[in-house]
Amino acid sequence: MATEVKVPAAGESITTANVANWHVKSGDIVRPGDALVTLETDKVSNELAAEVGGRITILVQAGEEVTIGTVIASIDESAAAEAPASPVAAAPAGAPVAAAEGKVVPVKVPAAGESITSANVANWHKKTGDFVAKGEVIVTLETDKVSTELVADADGVLKVLVPAGEEVAIGVVIAEITVGAAAAAAPASTPAPATPVAAPSPAAPAAPAPAPARAPIQLSAAPVERVDTQAVAGNGRTTRRKMSMLRRKIATHLTNAQQTAAILTTFNEADMSAVMNLRKQVQDQFVAKHGVKLGFMSFFVKAVVQALKDVPQINAMIDGNDIVENHFYDIGVAIGTEKGLVVPVIRDCDKKGFAEIETDILDYAMKAKEGRIQIEDLQGGVFTISNGGTYGSLLSTPILNPPQSGILGMHAIQQRPMAVNGKVEIRPMMYLALSYDHRLVDGKEAVTFLIRVKDCIENPTRLMLEV
């Protein structure tokens, strides 16, 4: 019996996913729980695990974008009991893993979807003459949708046929692997397989003659020059690279926010002395009891919750001609990752203590770093906090996170001279910025909200007592 491997649902607004990278090959024996494939949407990436054991047949290649529910592989459960001692012999006919010693195994650009006809050889991880092991990453390929790492299908010596930077058609042979450790020294004879690729020379590094024979691989007379994953134009003064799926989604999301909402920003500043002194006094005991540090963000989360209670107009959103008022306090906290900005949501912040909020923030930061953020982690927030101060920002105007009506921007703490009780004192100050949807929130409510946040931060004891 064969079990279908389908692309799972990932949220109401997500209709497609990219098959980013297969962790197994067709013909492999998999066990329940084994990671099969990494799927990427415009929000998150997830690993799909095997639900049953058996022999897997891959139906959709890495790089292809498919709709939710598409069958991308099948697992033959009748093969689960087979001994995996000879998986090579049981592999599909098209797999080159069954190569005998001395045989040349071609490395081809795999199919990546109907709309994708070419790929860029972005970066070779191995060079001609290197010994590669089966399953070892040898090259990174880029299409206009995803980047994919190809692994060696056999043990042997690599010969690179297409240098990094060239754009080639799907199915083109970009390298060859001479099977067998004996080939690592120097092949004694030149195999002459009946392939459209020029036969390898006995001394590959010293014989550049086959290079011109690779010219038909190029899609044009002047292919795009590339260095690593970037396209270098002309004399190297500019580079061009494809936007990631997450970055494209961020761009669309922010542009829609600017075009649909009447965004206005109001500013204030907060004296951070009291919060900093309180953290210094209780930090050791806090860590000893809760196992997590007391940071600034938990104070701002609790301050925002209190301000939303006092100014409920900001805890609302526009839906068509209706105003939807929220009576819960799920706060989004922006976290920067290598792929882009994500905003996981901390649930029921009004019911959680400082330690619980700090723990949630730390957990989300680790999940974001490791690429384990789930779509449900990003949904349902009523307000967002963004801390540009971690990067040194002194002042900015944050953009709304639709359909929310408000976002608070935190900034760097800076020692500045301030007038305190008729005297000039040096105080640690932070600029605060509140961007809001002026269609729903008037200036009075916005200023009142921001002053309430300022008061809570400057009087953290009262904040803890919710007064």
N, C-alpha and C positions, 0 to 999 in steps of 0.2 A: 504494500500500500504506500502511495506517495502522499506526503503532506505538503501543502502549498505554503510558501513563505511570502506573505503579503506586506506591502507598505502600510503600517498602522496609521490610524487617524491621529492627528497632532494638533487639533484645535479647529474651531469653526471657520476661522479665516484662512486656514492653510489647506490648499487643494492639491499641491504638488510637493515632491521632494526629490532631491538629487541623490542618486546612488554614488556616494562619494568614494568609498573604498571597500573592496571585498577583503576580508581577512582569511578567506579560504578559497580554494580553487575547485572548479568542476571536477567531480570524481573523488574528492576527499571524503573520508569518513568523519562525521561530526558526532559529538555527543550532546545530550541535552544540557543547555546552559552555555555552550560554546558561543563566543562572539562570532557572528557570521559577517556582518556588514555594518558600515557606518552610513547613516542617512542624514542628509543635511536639508533643513528647510530655511526659509528666510529669517528664522528667529533662532533656532537651536539646532544642534547636531546630536544624534542619538545612536547608540549601538544596538543592533537587533540581535538577539540571542536565539539559538536553536531551541525549539520547544520539544523536539523529539530527536532521537539518534538515527543515523543512517547515512547513505551516500547522497551527497548534494549535487544537484545539477543547476548551474547558474543560467538564468534565462535573460537577465538584463545586465549588461556590462557596466563597469564603473564609469561614471561620468554622465550617464543618461538621466534625464529628468523625466519622472513618471508621475502619474496621478495617484492620489491616495487610494489604496485598495488593490493596486496592481500586483500581480503575482510576479515576483522577481527571481524566484528559485523554487525548486521542489526537492524534497528529501525522501529518498526511497528507504522506508523503514525496514524492508526485508533484508537490506544489506547491513543492518546494525550489528548482526551477530557475526559478520564476516571478520576474519582476522585481518587487521590492517597491515600485515607484514608485506604485502605486495600491492599497495595502492596504485603503483605506476601501471601495472598490467591492466587494472580495471578502469583506468582513466579513459575518457572519451577519445575517439580516434583523432580528434584535432589537437589533443594536448601533446606537447612535445616532451613530456617528462619521461617517456619510456625510451629515451635515446640510449643507444649503446655507447661504450667508450670509443672516442674518436669521431663520433658523429657530430655534425654541426647543427645546432638548434637555433632557428631564427628567432629574433625578438621583434615582434610586430606591434604597430600602433593599434590598440584594440578599438572596436566600435564604441561610440559614446553617445548614441542617440541618432535618430533619423535626420535631425536638422544640423548635425555636426559632421562636417566632411574633412576637417583637418585638425591638426594639433601641433603645438610648438614643443620642440625638444628643449625644455627649459633648463635642465641641469643634470649632468651625468654625475652619479655618486661614485662610479668606478671608471677607470680608464683602460684603454687597450693594453692587453697583457696581464691585467689583474685576474687573479683567481676569484671566482664568485661561487658562493654556496647557494643551493636551492632555497628559495624563499627570501634571499637577501635583496634589499632594495638596490636597484642599479640605476634608475633614471626617473626623473620627474617630468611628466607631460602636462601641458596646459591647453585647455580648450576655452571657448568663450563662456563656459559655465563653471567648470571646476578644474582643479589640478589633481592629477592622479599619479601615484607612485607605482611603477612597474617593478615586479620582483623577478628574480631568475627562476626559470622553470627547471633548471638542472645544474648540477655541479660542473664547473669547467672554467676555461679561460675565455675571457671576454674580448671581443673585437668590435670596437665602435665603428659604425659605418656612416652615421649621420652626426655631425658635431652639434654641440649645444648652440641654440640660436636659430636653427633652421625650422621652417614650417613645412610639415609633410602631410600627405593624405592618409586617411584611415587605411590600415592594412599594410602600410609600407614597412619593410624590414629595416630597422634602424641599427641593429647589432646582431652579432652571432656569438654563440657560446659553443666552444669546442669541448665536448664532454670528455671527462677523464682527467685525473691529476697529471698523467704523463704529458698532457698537452701544455702544462704550465711552463715547462722548460722551453721547448720549441717543437712544433709539429714536424714530424719527419717527412710527411708527405702532404701534398695539397689535395684535399678532397674536391671532387668535381660534381656536386649534386646538380640535378636538373632543376635548378631554380632560376628565377629571373634576376637573382642577385649575382654580382661578379664573384667568382670563386676566390676564396681567401688566399693570400700569398703565404709561402712558407715562413717568411720573416715579416710579419705584418708591420711592425713599427718602422722598418727600414724600406718599405715598398709603398710609396704613396701613389703608385700608378693607378690602382683601382678607383681612386677618388673621383676622377672625371666621370666614371661610369655611373656614379650616383646622381648625376645631374638631373635625370628625369624625375627624381623624387621631388624636386622643388616645384612648388605650385606656380611660381612665376620666375622670370629671368632674374629678378632682384628680390629675393625673399626678405622678409622683415628680419633685421639684425636683432638678436636678443642676447642679453647677458643675464645669467641666472633666470629670474622670472620677469625681467623687465625688458621692454623694447627700447633700444637706444636709437634716436633719430640723428642722422647726419653725423656731425662731429662730436656727438656725445653731450651736447648742451642740454638736451631734454631726454626724458624717459617716458614710456607709455606702458601701462599695465592694466589689466582687466580689474574691474571692481568685483569684490567678493559678493556673494549673494546677500550676506548680512549687511555689507556696506550699501548695496543697492536699496535694500529695504529701509535702512536708516535714512538714506537720502530722500526716498519717496515719502516716508513718514513725516520727516521734518518739513519738507516742501508743502505737503498737504496741511500741516499745522499752520504754516504761515499764510496759506491761501484761504483757509476756512475760518480761522478764529481771528478776532480783533485783539491782537496781543499788545498789552501795555505793561511796562515794568516800573515798579516803584522801589526806591532804595532807602536803606537806613543803615545804622551801624550798631554793633553790640560790643560792650565792654566784657571781655572774656575773663577778667580777673577772678571773679567769684567761682566760675566753673573750673578754672585751672587750679585754684587753691583747694577746692573741694576734692578734685581728682587726686591732687598730691597728698591730701590727708588720708584718704580712704583706699588708695590704689592697692596697697599691699594686702589689706584685709579683704578687699573685693576679689582680688585674684585668688587668694587662699580659699575663699569660700565658694566662688563660682567657677574658677578655672579659666576665666577670660578677663581681659583688661577692660576697664571702664573708659570708653572713648568719648569723643565729642558727639558722634553721630546719635548716640542714644539720647542725649540731652535734647538735640534738635528734633528728633522724632517725637519725643514726649511733648516738647514745646509746640510742635505743629498740631499734635492731637488736641492740646488744650486750646490753641487758637481756632481750630476748626469747630470745636464745641462752642466757642464764644462768637464766632462769625460763620454760621452754617451756610451762608450763601456761597462760600468757596467750596464747600463739600457738596457740590452739585454739578450737573453737566447738562448740556443742551442735546436733546434728541428730537430732531425735526422741529416741530413747533412746541414741543413740550420741554419742561424743566424737570429733570430727575434728581430728587434730593436723596443723598445717601445718609444712612443712619449708622454706618459702621466706619471703622478707621483703619483701613488697609493702606499702608504707606509704601510707595515705591522708593527704593534707594539706588541711584545710578552707580554702576560699577563698570570701570573701564577694563577691557580685555584686549588681547592682541588682535582679535578679529573686529572689534568695535565695541560700542557701548551697549550694555544690557541693563534693564531696570527690573530686577526681581522685587517682589512685593512681600513685605512683612505683614502678616495677618494679625488683626485684632490688637493693634498697638495700644489701645486704651486699656486692655485687660492684662498686658504684659509688663513685667518689671524691667528695669534697666539691664539686668543680667540676661534675661531672655532675649531682649532686642539685640544686645551685643553678640550673643551666641548665634542668632539668626543671621546677622550681618556677616559674621565670620564664616558660617557654613555656606552662605551664598557666594562669598568671595572665593572660597575653595572650589565650589562647583563650577563657577564661571571660569576660573583659571584652568580647570581640568576639562572643560567643555561638557559638563554634565548638567547644565541648566536645562530644565524641562519647560515646555510651553506653559504648563499650569503655574509655574513659578513667576511668570511674567504677566499674568492676567489679573484683572479685577481691582487694580489700585485706584484710589480716589484722589491721591495727591502724590507729588514726586519731590524728592530732595536730591540735589546734585551738588557735590563738593568739588568745585574746581580748585579750591585752595590746596588740595593735595599735589597739584601740579604747579603751584606757585601763582595762580590767578589772583589778582588783587580786586578786580571788578569785572562783571560780565552781565549780560542780559540773557538768562536761560530761555529756551524755547519750550512751549507747552508740550506735554505728552498726551495727545488726544485720546479719549474724549474728556480728559481731566480739565478742570478750569483753573488750576494753579500749580506753580512749581517754585520751590525756594532754592535759590542759589547761595551756597556758602563759599567763602573765599579765604585767602591766606590771612593768618593772624599777623598783624604788624604793630610794632611798638610805635605809638604816636603820642605827641603832647596833647593832653586834653585839659579843659578847664573843669576842675572838681572842687566844689565848695569855695569858689573864688580864687583857687590856686591852680597853677599849671603842674600837672603830674604826667608822668610817662605811663601809659596804660596799653595793654595788649588789646588791640581793636580788630574787629572783623566787619567788613562790609557785607550786608545782606541784601539780596535782590529778590523781589517777588514779581514774577511774570504771571499775568492773569488774563482771562478772557473777558474783555470789556463788554462783550455782548450780554454777559450774565452778571458780572461783578462790577459795581461802581467803584469809583476812586475812594470813597469814604470807607467801604468795607475792606478794600485792599490795604489801605493805610492802617486801619484799625487792626487787621490781621497781623501785619508785619510788626507793629508796635507791641502787640501781645506776645509775639515770638521773642522780640527783644527783651521785654520785661521778664519772661520766663528764664531766658539765658542769664540775665544779669542778677536774677534772684532764684538760683537753683533749689534752694531749700523750700521755698514756696512751691516751686514746680513739683518737687517730690510729694508735697502734701496736697497738690492739685488745688491750690488756692490762688 
